[in-house]
Amino acid sequence: MRIIKRPGTGYFFSLTFLLAALIGCASHAAKMIHPQSGTTADCSASGVGFGASFSASFVENCRRTYEDRGYVGMDNLTPEQRASLARRGLLP
């Protein structure tokens, strides 16, 4: 069995891989709320190509910053917190 390599094949596959890496895109978001005041914060980012990998870490850092200030993710509210916010008309 003999393998024949066509000229330019390696270049074609390298270019295809590079384009796939550059074209990828991502969007991430997290909605936060302060249980006592009802103040909300949105952490969101999107990226294209290599920037897509940075969008997730940006949103994670934003989320952690707000959690340190007492905010909670909307999906992580306890039933008591949710009821308290709803009673005061602060639940978005």
N, C-alpha and C positions, 0 to 999 in steps of 0.2 A: 504494500500500500504506500502510495506516495502522496504527500501533502504539498499542495501547490498554494503558495501565498500570492494573492493578487496585489499589485502595487496600490497603495493608498488605503488598504483595508484597515490598518492600525489607526491611521488618521481619522477615518470615518467613525470608528468606534469611540475614539477619544473625544471627538467633536460631539457625538451623540450623548455621551456621558456628561460632558460639560454643559451642554444645553439643558439636559434634564435637571442638573443641579441648579442652574440659574433660573429655570422657569418655575420651580416649586414655589408654592405660596402657602401662607398660614394666617389665621386670624384667631386671637384668643381674647377672652373677656371675663371679668369677674365683677359682680355687683355687690357692694358692701353696704351695711346699714349700722348705725350706732343705736343699740337697743334703748338707751335712755332718751336721747334727743330726737331720734328718727332721721337724723342727717344721713344722706346717702352719698356714696362715692362710687365712681365707675373706673375700673382699671381695664384698659383695652389696648391692644396693639396688633398690628398686622405687618407682615413682611413678605418680600418677594425674593426668591433666590436664596442666597446665603443669609439674608436678613430674616428669613422665616424662622430660623432656629433661635434668633435672639428675641422674638416676640413673646415666646412662652416664658423665658426667664425674666423679661421686663414685667409682665403681668404678675408673676410670682413674687417678685420684689415689691411691687406696688401693694399687692394683697397683704404681705407680711408687715409692711409699714403701717397700713391701716389697722391691722389686727393688734399691733403694739399700742395703738391709740384707743383701743376698745371697740373697734368695729367688728362686725360678724358678717360672714357671707350670707346672702339672702337665703340660700338653701340650708344653712346651718343654724338658723334661728330655732330656739326651743319653742314648744307650743305656748309656754307662758309668755315668752318675749313677743311672739307673734300676736297673741291675744291682747297684750298690753298695747302694742303699737296700733292694732286695729281699733281698740276702744278709743284711743286718742286721735284717730284719723290720720296717723302718720305712716301707715303701711302703703307703699306705692303699688 
